[in-house]
Every structure is written in C-alpha cells, then in structure tokens.
Amino acid sequence: MTTARQETDILVLDDDRELADTLEEFLTGLGYTVVTANSAAAALELCGDNPQLALALVDLMMPETSGLTVMQELHRRNPDLPVVIMTGFGTIETAVEAIKGGAEDYVTKPFDREAVRKKVGRLMEVHRLRRRVAKLEADLGSGDSFEDLIFVSGAMQKIVERARTVAATDATILLVGETGTGKERLARAIHRASRRAQEEFVAVNCGALPRELIETELFGVRRGAYTGAFRDTPGMFVVANRGTIFLDEIGEMPKEAQVKLLRVLQEREVRPVGGTRSCSVDTRVLAASNRPLAALRSELLREDVYFRIATVVLEIPPLRARPEDILVLSQWFVARLAEKYGRHVTISRSAVEALMGHSFPGNVRELESLLESICVLSSEDPQVITDREIRTALAQAPLPRQENLPLALDEMEKMAIERAVRLCHGNRTRAAALLGISRDTLYRKIRDLDIATESQP
C-alpha cells in the first residue's frame, strides 16, 4: 500500500495478548511504530519481515519457550538488535542474569509507564545516533550537497542561493516548476543542507496515489479500521518524523485530505485513519507542483493550506529560459553515461549547439533521456555524439512546441512508445528496456493504443 520504505521501531513479544496490546498502544502514543507477537514463532517471523527493527521487548516467562531462548535467536539473526526483558517482580534475579547474557535492560510488570518511556527512549536514541553516524559516513563518501546541482545560469544561481538560505530553517517550502526541471533534486539538496540531514527524506507523489488511499498513506491507519487493515501501519509523516517529507504534485491532493494535512501543518499532530488518538510529529514539509502558482492558490489547494505550504516559494525556471545550462548539463550527463556503459563517450560542440536550439518542453529530464537514447543504441568506443544524431533523435518524435497545449496520457504514451521502437529499429525487447517496462507491458500497450510498428523480437 505504501510507496516509501517504512521501518518498524519496536517488537513486543508477550503471550498475554491484552498486555501486549496495552503496551503497543502506549508506545504508539509516544510516536513509535510497533508490532506485537504472542508466541516465539510469530516474533521470529516478524523479525524477518522487519529487518530494520530498532528494539525488542521480550517477556521472560512464556509457556512454550523462555524469553532468554528467544533473545538468543534474535541476536543470532541480528547481533545489533537491543533486547529488553519484561519480567514480574519475582524473577528479577533471572532478568539480571539475562542482562549478563546479552539483554540491554529489563522492565518489571506491572509496568511503570514513566520507567518504560525513559528506558525505551534511551535505547531508541542510541539507535538513532547509530543511524546518523552510518548515514553521515555514506553522505561523506557520496559528496552530496548543493554542489551536486549542475548549472551556470544566473537564474538558477538566484534560486539555489535562496534555497541555501532557507535550508537552515524549518520553513515549509513550495517548489514550483514544469515537469522535469529538477524539483525533487533541489528538495533533496535542501534536506541535506538542513539540521535534519541525518534523518529520513521521504518522497510522496500525491498525484500517483489513489484517492481512497492517500489518507492512509500520509497519516497511517489503525488495525481494524477497514477490511484488510490487519495491523497498525504508520503514515509517511510518522516515517519522516524528525526528518523531511516531500509532497510532490501537492496540487493533486483531494480537498478532504487537505483538511487533515492542515491539522498536521498547524498542530504538528497526526491521527491515523480509524484512530482515536493523535501522535506528535516533528516533520519538515517540502512540497512541489508543476501547476502555475495562481492555479494552486485559486483552484487546487484550500486557501488555508496554500498559505501554510507557501511560506517560501521557489520557482525553478524551465530549461529553455536558461540555455547556458544545457552545455554543462549535457557534458555532465555524457560523463555519467560513459561511466554507466563503460565506454569513452563525448559530445561534439556542434551537437551541443543543436541541443541549445531545442525548446525542451520536457526540461532536464528530456535532455537526459535524449542523450541516453543515443548512447544506448551505439556500441562505438570511443563514441562522439554528433549534431546529426541529435537532430535525428529530435526529429523522430518532436514534442509539441505550444507550451500550454495539454496532451492526453494515452497520446503521450503512444508518442513515447513510437519513438522508442523507431530508435530501436523495431526491436521491441530493446524498446521495452529503453522505456523501463517489461516486454509484455510493451506488447499490451502497442495493442491497446493501436500503434503500428514493424515487429522484431
């Protein structure tokens, strides 16, 4: 149901179902994502389904097997998983022995909620710090920063300088620009430059989610809320807690979901579908849309939501408004393609000039796709991309020059497939690979859209 990775924080194992459910409700109220099990077998299965578990709370005395045995098996599968033993007052000595055997701590039953909150909070903070260190090491290796944005134009310079300034704050930012201008790439750069850089960046495409699922996707769902809701599922705001959520195509969000979004923006609280209690979240919101700013304000977004979202507005100019960036972008893409395909690939000056004469309605994404389509169809080493290849590729499937002329989805798909098949000289297998779809899907679309092609395997 979800489109972004969700990590379960805590596993609770207790054969007393009522006690396990009570503990789950308490920990969920603290903002954690919890799964429960009432047997050792179920706990081990859940551990396998949730490899990123941060903590396990395990009952010491169970009828089928002991908590110590379960702890040993959990550690065999995941040596870094902290285990807290749950025990009655009469078996505290055994719990102390469990700590000597590898348990991180123990809690006594009946539970002192404040003691549980403090112990769980301490262990979760240790887990969070470990994740930060690992992520920092990865980021240092990749060199991710605003410097990864490729541009030389003054128009982009102004946008990036403004983005760099607001990145250090928690301000909500609305990124506006045509499809393919790099809104998500800029959003990720803002996240990396913020104080939340070591936490999650969760991207959600509001336009790609079915209307009936968008609320559960964003805000979560409680077990039993509807048929098929077999367990509590955290929403993306909870997944991105302490980090950043990127709401792409915010203008496509239904008005009824916008009402709940407004509460999150105002109160910093999330109430899952079917839930009776809200939990606090500390999530920065970045949003984006390819719709005009005036349409967002007057038609697509509730006015109160618009003003909350548009605290800072960054309008990314289309590629045709900054042709000087085509030079550096084309060179950068070609360098990446050479590395990807293990060949020496360059682009001639005349080819760049041919690119600069194109309006690029698909913006940076179109430029990248165009260059890769030329590169992937060649086996030359070294390869020099020429102006003739550029002009041929552009002529084979010219996109409409009227910037405001909408195309139906079927028409866009048909144009893309016809172009891919022509580029691959009728080879449907290669065309499917170029389009990033399976051959069966390509055959079905060719049939459904009534596309005339000369078929090759």
C-alpha positions in Angstrom: 0.0 0.0 0.0 2.9 2.4 0.7 5.4 3.8 -1.8 8.2 4.6 0.6 10.2 2.4 2.9 8.6 2.0 6.4 10.7 0.9 9.3 9.2 -0.8 12.4 10.8 0.6 15.6 9.8 -1.9 18.3 8.8 -5.6 18.5 6.7 -6.6 21.6 6.6 -10.3 22.5 4.2 -11.4 25.3 1.9 -14.4 25.4 -0.6 -12.2 27.3 -2.4 -10.6 24.4 -4.1 -7.9 26.4 -0.8 -6.8 28.0 0.9 -6.8 24.6 -1.9 -4.7 23.1 -1.8 -2.2 26.0 2.0 -1.8 25.7 1.6 -1.4 21.9 -1.0 1.4 22.4 1.3 3.1 24.9 4.4 3.0 22.7 2.4 4.0 19.6 1.2 7.1 21.5 4.8 8.0 22.1 5.3 8.1 18.3 6.9 4.7 17.8 5.9 2.1 15.2 5.2 -1.2 17.0 4.4 -4.8 16.0 3.3 -7.4 18.5 3.6 -11.1 18.8 2.1 -13.6 21.2 4.4 -16.5 20.5 8.1 -17.0 19.8 7.4 -18.3 16.3 5.4 -15.2 15.5 8.1 -12.9 16.9 10.8 -14.5 14.8 8.6 -14.2 11.7 8.0 -10.5 12.4 11.7 -10.1 12.9 12.4 -11.5 9.5 9.7 -9.3 7.9 11.2 -6.2 9.6 15.0 -6.3 9.2 15.4 -2.7 10.4 13.9 -3.3 13.9 15.4 -0.9 16.5 14.4 -2.7 19.7 12.6 -5.9 21.0 10.7 -6.1 24.3 10.5 -9.8 25.2 8.6 -11.5 28.0 10.9 -13.6 30.2 8.4 -16.3 31.1 6.2 -17.9 28.4 4.6 -21.3 28.2 6.2 -22.6 25.1 9.7 -21.2 25.4 11.7 -18.8 27.6 12.5 -15.2 26.7 16.2 -16.0 27.0 15.9 -18.5 24.2 14.1 -16.1 22.0 16.7 -13.4 22.8 19.5 -15.7 21.7 17.8 -16.5 18.4 17.1 -12.8 17.8 20.7 -12.0 18.4 21.8 -14.8 16.1 19.7 -13.2 13.4 20.6 -9.6 14.2 23.5 -9.2 16.6 22.9 -5.5 16.9 19.3 -5.7 18.0 18.8 -4.5 21.6 16.5 -6.7 23.7 14.7 -5.6 26.8 13.4 -8.4 29.1 10.0 -8.0 30.6 9.6 -9.8 33.9 7.5 -9.9 37.1 9.0 -8.8 40.5 9.5 -12.5 41.5 12.0 -13.1 38.7 14.2 -10.0 38.8 17.3 -12.1 39.6 16.7 -14.1 36.4 16.3 -10.8 34.5 19.7 -9.6 35.8 21.2 -12.9 34.5 19.6 -12.1 31.2 21.4 -8.8 31.1 24.7 -10.7 31.7 23.6 -12.9 28.7 23.2 -10.0 26.4 19.9 -8.2 27.2 20.2 -4.4 27.2 17.9 -3.8 30.2 14.7 -5.1 31.9 11.4 -3.7 32.9 9.1 -5.1 35.6 5.4 -6.0 35.4 3.0 -4.3 36.1 4.6 -1.6 34.1 5.7 1.8 35.4 4.9 3.8 32.3 7.4 6.5 33.0 10.2 4.0 33.5 9.3 2.3 30.3 9.2 5.6 28.4 12.7 6.6 29.7 14.3 3.2 29.0 12.8 2.8 25.6 13.6 6.5 24.8 17.2 6.0 25.7 17.7 2.9 23.6 15.9 4.4 20.6 18.1 7.5 20.9 21.2 5.2 20.8 19.7 3.5 17.7 19.0 6.9 16.1 22.6 8.1 16.7 24.0 4.9 15.2 21.9 5.5 12.1 23.1 9.1 11.9 26.7 8.1 12.0 26.2 5.5 9.3 24.3 8.0 7.1 26.9 10.6 7.7 29.7 8.3 6.6 27.6 7.4 3.4 27.0 11.1 2.7 30.7 12.0 3.1 31.5 9.3 0.6 29.0 10.5 -1.9 29.8 14.2 -1.5 26.1 15.1 -1.7 25.4 18.9 -1.4 24.1 21.9 -3.3 27.3 21.5 -5.4 25.7 18.4 -6.9 23.2 20.7 -8.7 24.5 21.3 -12.2 24.0 24.9 -13.5 25.9 28.1 -14.6 22.9 30.4 -15.3 22.2 33.4 -13.2 18.5 32.4 -12.9 19.4 29.1 -11.2 22.1 30.8 -9.1 19.4 33.0 -7.5 17.2 30.0 -6.8 20.0 28.0 -5.2 21.2 30.9 -3.1 17.7 31.4 -1.8 17.3 27.6 -1.2 20.6 27.5 0.7 19.4 30.4 2.9 16.1 28.7 3.9 17.6 25.2 4.2 18.9 26.0 7.6 15.4 26.9 8.9 12.3 24.7 9.4 10.3 26.8 7.0 7.8 25.0 4.7 8.9 25.4 1.1 6.8 25.2 -2.1 8.8 24.4 -5.2 7.1 25.3 -8.5 8.3 24.4 -11.9 7.5 22.5 -15.1 7.8 18.7 -15.2 11.4 17.7 -15.4 13.0 20.8 -14.0 14.5 19.1 -11.0 12.2 19.9 -8.2 12.9 16.8 -6.2 16.6 17.1 -6.7 16.5 20.6 -5.2 14.3 19.4 -2.4 16.9 16.7 -1.5 19.6 19.2 -1.6 17.7 21.4 0.9 17.2 18.4 3.1 20.9 17.6 3.1 21.8 21.2 4.0 19.4 21.2 6.9 19.7 20.2 10.5 17.6 17.2 9.6 20.2 15.8 7.1 20.9 12.7 9.1 17.2 11.7 9.3 14.8 10.4 6.7 13.8 12.1 3.4 10.5 10.6 2.4 9.1 11.5 -1.1 5.4 11.0 -1.7 3.8 11.6 -5.1 0.3 12.8 -4.3 -0.7 12.5 -8.0 0.2 8.9 -8.1 -1.8 7.7 -5.1 -5.4 6.5 -5.5 -7.8 9.0 -3.8 -9.1 6.3 -1.4 -5.6 5.5 -0.2 -3.9 8.9 0.2 -5.0 9.5 3.8 -3.8 6.1 5.0 -0.5 6.7 3.0 0.1 10.0 4.6 -1.4 9.7 8.0 -1.4 5.9 8.7 -4.1 3.5 9.7 -5.1 1.6 12.8 -5.7 -2.1 12.8 -9.3 -2.9 12.1 -10.1 0.5 10.6 -11.4 -1.3 7.5 -11.4 -4.7 5.8 -7.8 -5.6 5.1 -6.2 -3.4 7.9 -4.7 -6.3 9.8 -2.1 -4.2 11.7 -1.2 -0.7 12.5 0.6 1.0 9.6 2.4 4.2 10.1 1.8 7.1 7.6 4.6 8.9 5.8 4.6 11.7 8.3 5.5 9.3 11.1 8.1 7.6 8.9 9.6 11.0 8.2 9.5 12.1 11.9 12.5 14.4 12.7 13.3 14.4 9.0 11.7 15.8 5.9 8.6 14.8 3.8 8.4 15.9 0.2 4.9 16.1 -1.1 5.3 16.1 -4.9 2.4 17.2 -7.0 0.7 18.7 -4.0 -2.0 20.2 -6.3 -3.4 16.8 -7.0 -4.2 16.1 -3.3 -8.0 15.8 -2.8 -9.6 18.6 -0.7 -10.7 16.2 2.0 -7.1 15.0 2.6 -6.0 18.7 2.6 -8.2 19.2 5.8 -6.1 16.6 7.6 -2.9 18.0 6.2 -3.8 21.4 7.6 -4.0 19.9 11.1 -0.6 18.4 10.7 0.8 21.7 9.5 -0.8 23.7 12.3 -0.7 21.4 15.3 2.2 19.0 14.3 -0.1 16.1 15.1 -1.1 13.1 13.1 -4.2 11.0 13.7 -4.3 7.7 11.7 -7.4 6.5 9.9 -9.5 4.7 12.4 -7.6 6.1 15.3 -8.9 7.9 18.3 -5.7 9.5 19.5 -3.2 11.7 17.8 0.6 11.5 18.0 3.1 14.4 17.7 5.4 14.6 14.8 8.4 16.8 14.1 8.5 16.6 10.3 9.6 19.4 7.9 7.3 19.7 4.8 8.6 20.5 1.3 6.0 20.5 -1.4 6.2 20.8 -5.2 3.9 21.2 -8.2 4.1 21.6 -11.9 0.9 23.7 -11.9 1.0 27.5 -12.1 1.1 29.3 -8.7 -2.1 31.1 -9.4 -3.9 27.8 -10.1 -2.6 26.3 -6.9 -3.9 29.2 -4.9 -7.3 29.7 -6.6 -8.3 26.2 -7.7 -6.3 23.3 -6.5 -5.5 24.0 -2.8 -7.6 25.2 0.0 -6.6 28.8 0.7 -5.5 28.0 4.3 -3.4 25.0 3.1 -1.8 27.2 0.4 -0.7 29.8 2.8 0.8 27.2 5.1 2.6 25.4 2.3 3.8 28.5 0.5 5.8 30.0 3.4 8.7 30.2 0.9 8.1 29.8 -2.8 11.0 28.7 -5.1 10.1 28.9 -8.8 12.5 26.8 -10.9 12.9 28.2 -14.4 12.4 25.9 -17.4 15.5 24.8 -19.3 14.6 26.9 -22.3 14.8 30.0 -20.1 18.4 29.1 -19.2 20.1 27.7 -22.4 23.5 28.2 -21.0 22.8 25.3 -18.6 22.3 23.0 -21.5 26.1 23.0 -22.1 27.1 21.9 -18.6 24.2 19.5 -18.2 24.9 17.7 -21.5 28.6 17.3 -20.6 27.7 16.1 -17.1 25.1 13.6 -18.4 27.5 12.3 -21.1 30.2 11.8 -18.4 27.7 9.8 -16.3 26.7 7.7 -19.4 30.4 6.9 -20.1 30.7 5.6 -16.6 27.4 3.7 -16.7 28.2 1.9 -20.0 31.9 1.5 -19.5 32.9 3.3 -22.7 34.6 6.6 -23.6 31.7 8.9 -24.6 31.9 12.6 -25.5 29.7 15.2 -27.2 30.7 17.5 -30.0 30.4 21.3 -29.9 28.0 21.2 -32.8 25.8 18.7 -31.0 25.6 21.0 -28.0 24.6 23.8 -30.3 21.9 21.6 -31.8 20.6 20.9 -28.3 20.6 24.7 -27.4 18.3 25.3 -30.4 15.6 23.0 -28.9 12.9 24.2 -26.6 13.0 21.2 -24.3 9.4 21.1 -23.2 10.4 18.1 -21.1 13.3 20.1 -19.5 16.3 18.5 -17.8 14.6 15.1 -17.8 14.1 15.2 -21.6 17.7 16.2 -22.1 19.0 13.3 -20.0 16.7 10.8 -21.8 17.6 12.1 -25.2 21.4 11.6 -24.6 20.9 8.2 -23.1 18.8 7.0 -26.0 21.7 8.0 -28.4 24.3 6.4 -26.2 22.5 3.1 -25.5 21.9 2.4 -29.2 25.7 2.6 -30.0 28.5 0.3 -29.2 31.2 2.6 -30.5 34.2 3.1 -28.2 35.1 5.9 -28.2 31.8 7.4 -29.1 31.3 11.0 -30.1 27.7 12.2 -30.1 27.2 14.4 -33.2 24.8 17.1 -34.2 23.3 14.8 -36.8 22.4 12.2 -34.1 20.9 14.9 -32.0 18.8 16.3 -34.9 17.7 12.8 -36.0 16.6 11.9 -32.4 14.7 15.2 -32.1 13.1 14.8 -35.5 11.9 11.2 -34.9 9.5 12.3 -32.1 9.1 16.0 -32.0 7.2 17.2 -28.9 4.6 20.0 -29.3 6.1 23.5 -29.2 2.9 25.0 -27.7 3.9 25.0 -24.1 0.3 25.2 -22.8 -1.2 22.5 -25.1 -2.1 19.6 -22.9 -1.8 16.0 -24.1 -3.9 13.1 -23.0 -2.0 10.4 -21.2 -2.7 7.8 -23.9 -1.3 10.2 -26.5 1.9 10.8 -24.5 2.4 7.1 -24.1 1.8 6.5 -27.7 4.4 9.1 -28.7 7.0 7.7 -26.3 6.5 4.1 -27.5 6.6 5.0 -31.2 9.8 6.9 -30.6 11.4 4.1 -28.6 10.5 1.5 -31.2 11.9 3.7 -34.0 15.1 4.3 -32.1 15.5 0.6 -31.6 14.8 -0.1 -35.3 11.7 -2.1 -34.5 13.3 -4.3 -31.8 10.6 -4.5 -29.1 12.8 -6.1 -26.5 15.3 -3.2 -26.7 12.5 -0.7 -26.9 10.9 -2.1 -23.6 14.3 -1.8 -21.9 14.7 1.8 -23.1 11.2 2.6 -21.8 11.9 0.9 -18.5 8.9 -1.5 -18.8 8.6 -5.3 -19.4 8.2 -6.6 -22.9 4.7 -8.0 -22.1 3.7 -4.5 -21.0 5.0 -3.0 -24.2 3.1 -5.5 -26.3 -0.1 -4.8 -24.4 0.3 -1.0 -24.8 1.0 -1.4 -28.5 -2.2 -3.4 -28.9 -4.3 -1.2 -26.7 -3.1 2.1 -28.2 -3.3 0.7 -31.8 0.4 1.5 -32.6 1.7 0.4 -36.0 5.2 -1.0 -35.7 7.5 -3.2 -37.7 7.9 -6.1 -35.2 11.2 -7.6 -34.3 11.7 -9.9 -31.2 
